[in-house]
Amino acid sequence: MLEKIQGIVLKTRDYGETHKIVTIYSKKIGKLSAIAKGAKKPKSRMAAVTQPFIYAEFLMYINKGLSTIQQGEILYSFRSIREDIIKTAYAAYAVELTDKLLDDKQPDPFIFDQLYQTMSWIEKEEDARIPLMMFEIKLYKKGGFAPTLAYCSNCKQRHLPFAFSIKEAGLLCSSCRSMDLQAVLLPDAVAKLLHIFSTVELKQVTSISVKEENKQLLRQLLDNYYDYYGGYFLKSRKFLRQLNSLK
C-alpha cells in the first residue's frame, strides 16, 4: 500500500553499496523500517531526508516486513542539533530509547508528540536533562515498567516524605520504607518532580528551574532504575555520560 507518512528518523544503517535501511517513528503508523534505495549516493535526493533526527514526509510502500521509501520531503531538519555535539548526544539518547522501547507499527500519538517536543527543546535550549527525563519516564510507562510515582507503591498513601525504591519499583512512604533498606530518601522537591515528570506534557512547561544536585540525583535514580528493568544497552547513554563528565 502506497502511503504518505510523516515521521522522525530514529536511525539509519547501510544496506549494500548504495542503499540505507531507515527506522522512522511516525504518529500514523508508529515505528517502522524502510529501505531507501540509492540514499548513500552523494547526489541522491534521498541522502538529506534520511539523516537521523530529520522530521519529514515520506511517500512509501508499507509492507508487512521491510517497507520501501519512494520519495521524501524534509518538514523540519533540526539542523542545529547536528551542529552541536552536546545537543546531538541528547537527541541520540532520546531517539535510541524510543527505538529500543517501542514495538514496530504500534502508533501512539501522545508518545510521538512528546518525542517531537523533546527534540524541539533540545534544539532551542542549552540544558535538556530535565526534558529528557520527562520523556523517558513516559517511555518507561509505554514499555510497561514505569515506577509508581504518585503514591507509595505498597500502601498507596500520598504523604511526604518518600524514598525511591528500585526493588519495589517506585516510591515508599515512611511506614513502608523498611521493605527496602536500600531505598533512597528523597528531598520533598525531588519526589514532587518525579510525579510531575510522569504526568505533565513538555509543551506545558515554559521554564525549568531545578537545583544541580537534584538534577544529578534524578539522573542517578533513573539510570539505576533503567539498568534494573530496561534490559537494553544504550550506546548513546554512555556517550552522554562521557560528555557530562567533561563538562
Secondary structure as the mmCIF struct_conf table of DSSP 4:
data_model
#
loop_
_struct_conf.conf_type_id
_struct_conf.id
_struct_conf.beg_label_comp_id
_struct_conf.beg_label_asym_id
_struct_conf.beg_label_seq_id
_struct_conf.end_label_comp_id
_struct_conf.end_label_asym_id
_struct_conf.end_label_seq_id
STRN STRN1 LEU A 2 TYR A 15
TURN_TY1_P TURN_TY1_P1 GLY A 16 THR A 18
STRN STRN2 HIS A 19 SER A 26
TURN_TY1_P TURN_TY1_P2 LYS A 27 ILE A 29
STRN STRN3 GLY A 30 ALA A 36
TURN_TY1_P TURN_TY1_P3 LYS A 37 LYS A 40
BEND BEND1 LYS A 41 LYS A 41
TURN_TY1_P TURN_TY1_P4 PRO A 42 LYS A 43
TURN_TY1_P TURN_TY1_P5 ARG A 45 ARG A 45
HELX_RH_AL_P HELX_RH_AL_P1 MET A 46 VAL A 49
TURN_TY1_P TURN_TY1_P6 THR A 50 THR A 50
BEND BEND2 GLN A 51 GLN A 51
TURN_TY1_P TURN_TY1_P7 PRO A 52 PHE A 53
STRN STRN4 TYR A 55 TYR A 61
BEND BEND3 LYS A 64 LEU A 66
STRN STRN5 SER A 67 TYR A 76
HELX_RH_AL_P HELX_RH_AL_P2 ARG A 79 ARG A 82
TURN_TY1_P TURN_TY1_P8 GLU A 83 GLU A 83
HELX_RH_AL_P HELX_RH_AL_P3 ILE A 85 LEU A 101
BEND BEND4 LEU A 102 LEU A 102
STRN STRN6 ASP A 104 ASP A 104
TURN_TY1_P TURN_TY1_P9 LYS A 105 LYS A 105
HELX_RH_AL_P HELX_RH_AL_P4 PRO A 109 LYS A 124
BEND BEND5 GLU A 126 GLU A 126
HELX_RH_AL_P HELX_RH_AL_P5 ARG A 129 GLY A 143
TURN_TY1_P TURN_TY1_P10 GLY A 144 GLY A 144
HELX_LH_PP_P HELX_LH_PP_P1 ALA A 146 PRO A 147
STRN STRN7 THR A 148 THR A 148
BEND BEND6 ALA A 150 TYR A 151
TURN_TY1_P TURN_TY1_P11 SER A 153 CYS A 155
HELX_LH_PP_P HELX_LH_PP_P2 HIS A 159 HIS A 159
BEND BEND7 LEU A 160 LEU A 160
HELX_LH_PP_P HELX_LH_PP_P3 PRO A 161 PRO A 161
STRN STRN8 PHE A 162 SER A 165
TURN_TY1_P TURN_TY1_P12 ILE A 166 ALA A 169
STRN STRN9 GLY A 170 CYS A 173
TURN_TY1_P TURN_TY1_P13 SER A 174 CYS A 176
HELX_RH_3T_P HELX_RH_3T_P1 ARG A 177 MET A 179
TURN_TY1_P TURN_TY1_P14 LEU A 181 GLN A 182
HELX_LH_PP_P HELX_LH_PP_P4 ALA A 183 ALA A 183
STRN STRN10 VAL A 184 LEU A 185
HELX_LH_PP_P HELX_LH_PP_P5 LEU A 186 PRO A 187
HELX_RH_AL_P HELX_RH_AL_P6 ASP A 188 THR A 199
HELX_RH_3T_P HELX_RH_3T_P2 LEU A 202 GLN A 204
BEND BEND8 THR A 206 THR A 206
HELX_RH_AL_P HELX_RH_AL_P7 GLU A 212 TYR A 229
TURN_TY1_P TURN_TY1_P15 GLY A 230 GLY A 230
HELX_RH_AL_P HELX_RH_AL_P8 LYS A 235 LEU A 246
#
